[in-house]
Amino acid sequence: MPPPAIHHPQSPSPSSTSPPPLRLHRHRQKFNHRQLPYARRQAEDRIYRNFEQKPQKFMFLSLAVSCCRLTFPSLDKGYAECRKSLNLPKNRRFTFVEHYAINMCVEECNYISSGYTEIDPPFHLDIGNVRLNLENTMPSPQAISVPFLVDAFTKCSVFRAQHGKLFKMQLPDIEFITDDCNSFALDVTICVRIHAMQKCPKEFYKHDSSDCQMAKEYFTHCVDDIEANISY
């Protein structure tokens, strides 16, 4: 699922009661390149070289969907049903913005139909319903997969409440999207996928893929930790 570009608001002054200013993307010159072993420096160079060649800033988030098995969209059958309900144009090559708008509506539909959120804002996650759905969709061993994802959704709900401006994106009108969809569900899903890529349990991580190793390097070294940037 192509994720949205994230714009960076001006960071607030740090305080003793709030987490440090969040930067979902660190600029290359601020990355302490010399502290990495040679092999890791090579991986970092590949990351930035590939990253700069893509029009979508979050190409690695799309890759992450296939690297941690806990975030496969195919695990949730409601996702496909919601996408089908949009009656999207056939044989059309969607732009990045169109993909974002589609995914925003699909995620909202799926969250509402799964009982994750209410129909109308202000939205909040019903973690009890999230857990029930995960118990029906997550791969084994569920003693690991379900608690990990419940924790991820819980933390990302807080993260979105505290850093919602990071996900803002102004969309133009798209003729085949007739619903006025809210970004809450997609924001949480993006956060869950970032967190999963940073912390994916070894039982569910695709270790044998060089692309996934590259993405892991990116989310470990170039994206701030989700857990470290929330406060209760």
RODRENKOL-457369 format. One line per 8 residues: number of its first residue (from 0); their letters; for each residue y, z, x of C-alpha. Coordinates in steps of 0.2 Angstrom, whole numbers. Last residue first. Example, Ala and Ser with C-alpha at 12.3 -4.5 7.8 and 13.67 -1.06 7.14 Angstrom:
1	sa	-5:36:68 | -22:39:62
//
This chain:
231	ysinaeid	44:143:6 | 50:131:20 | 45:114:24 | 47:104:40 | 33:110:51 | 20:105:38 | 26:87:38 | 25:85:57
223	dvchtfye	39:74:64 | 35:56:66 | 35:47:83 | 22:57:93 | 7:61:81 | 11:48:68 | 13:34:81 | -2:40:91
215	kamqcdss	-13:40:76 | -7:22:71 | -13:16:89 | -30:25:87 | -31:17:69 | -28:0:77 | -41:3:90 | -54:7:77
207	dhkyfekp	-69:17:81 | -62:34:76 | -60:31:58 | -56:48:52 | -65:56:38 | -77:69:46 | -63:72:59 | -52:80:46
199	ckqmahir	-36:70:44 | -21:80:51 | -7:68:56 | -14:53:46 | -17:64:31 | 1:71:32 | 8:54:32 | -3:49:18
191	vcitvdla	1:64:8 | 20:61:11 | 18:43:5 | 9:49:-11 | 23:62:-14 | 36:49:-13 | 26:37:-24 | 24:50:-38
183	fsncddti	43:55:-38 | 50:37:-37 | 54:35:-56 | 50:20:-65 | 62:11:-77 | 49:-1:-84 | 52:-20:-86 | 46:-25:-68
175	feidplqm	43:-44:-70 | 61:-48:-67 | 65:-37:-52 | 82:-29:-53 | 88:-24:-35 | 81:-8:-28 | 91:6:-19 | 79:17:-9
167	kflkghqa	79:35:-7 | 64:43:2 | 74:53:15 | 85:60:1 | 70:70:-6 | 69:82:8 | 67:99:1 | 59:94:-16
159	rfvscktf	49:81:-7 | 42:93:5 | 38:106:-8 | 27:93:-17 | 21:87:-1 | 14:104:3 | 5:106:-13 | -2:88:-12
151	advlfpvs	-8:91:6 | -16:108:2 | -25:100:-13 | -30:85:-1 | -38:97:12 | -46:108:0 | -55:93:-8 | -60:84:8
143	iaqpspmt	-68:99:17 | -80:107:4 | -80:90:-3 | -92:85:11 | -93:72:3 | -80:59:-3 | -66:63:-15 | -65:56:-33
135	nelnlrvn	-71:68:-46 | -66:84:-37 | -50:76:-33 | -46:74:-51 | -50:92:-55 | -39:98:-40 | -24:87:-45 | -26:94:-63
127	gidlhfpp	-24:112:-56 | -10:106:-44 | 1:101:-59 | 14:93:-49 | 32:93:-54 | 43:81:-62 | 61:83:-70 | 58:71:-77
119	dietygss	48:64:-92 | 29:60:-94 | 24:76:-85 | 15:76:-69 | -3:76:-61 | -11:74:-78 | -21:59:-72 | -12:47:-84
111	iynceevc	5:54:-78 | 0:52:-59 | -8:35:-62 | 7:28:-71 | 19:35:-58 | 9:28:-44 | 8:11:-52 | 27:10:-56
103	mniayhev	32:15:-38 | 18:3:-31 | 25:-11:-40 | 43:-7:-35 | 38:-6:-17 | 28:-22:-17 | 43:-31:-25 | 54:-24:-11
95	ftfrrnkp	42:-30:2 | 41:-47:-6 | 26:-52:-17 | 17:-68:-14 | 13:-74:-31 | -3:-82:-37 | -3:-72:-53 | 12:-63:-60
87	lnlskrce	9:-44:-63 | 3:-39:-80 | 9:-21:-77 | -7:-13:-85 | -18:-20:-71 | -9:-9:-58 | -12:6:-69 | -31:2:-71
79	aygkdlsp	-32:-1:-52 | -24:16:-48 | -34:25:-62 | -50:21:-52 | -45:33:-38 | -56:31:-23 | -50:13:-21 | -33:19:-16
71	ftlrccsv	-41:25:1 | -32:41:6 | -46:52:10 | -55:39:21 | -41:41:34 | -39:25:44 | -38:12:30 | -22:20:21
63	alslfmfk	-15:23:39 | -12:4:41 | 0:4:27 | 9:19:34 | 9:10:51 | 19:-4:44 | 33:8:39 | 48:0:46
55	qpkqefnr	44:-16:37 | 50:-32:45 | 37:-30:59 | 41:-35:77 | 49:-18:82 | 34:-8:77 | 22:-19:87 | 32:-16:103
47	yirdeaqr	35:2:98 | 16:5:95 | 10:-5:110 | 22:5:121 | 16:21:114 | -2:16:117 | 2:11:135 | 10:28:138
39	rayplqrh	-6:36:131 | -16:28:144 | -4:33:158 | -4:51:153 | 12:56:143 | 25:67:150 | 35:52:156 | 38:45:139
31	nfkqrhrh	48:60:132 | 53:51:116 | 72:53:114 | 75:35:120 | 63:28:108 | 72:34:93 | 63:47:82 | 57:42:65
23	lrlpppst	54:54:51 | 68:65:58 | 69:82:49 | 82:94:54 | 74:110:59 | 66:121:45 | 78:133:35 | 80:151:35
15	sspspsqp	87:154:52 | 99:140:50 | 100:122:56 | 116:112:52 | 112:98:40 | 105:81:46 | 115:66:40 | 104:56:29
7	hhiapppm	90:45:36 | 85:30:26 | 66:28:23 | 59:10:21 | 46:10:8 | 28:10:10 | 16:-5:8 | 0:0:0
//
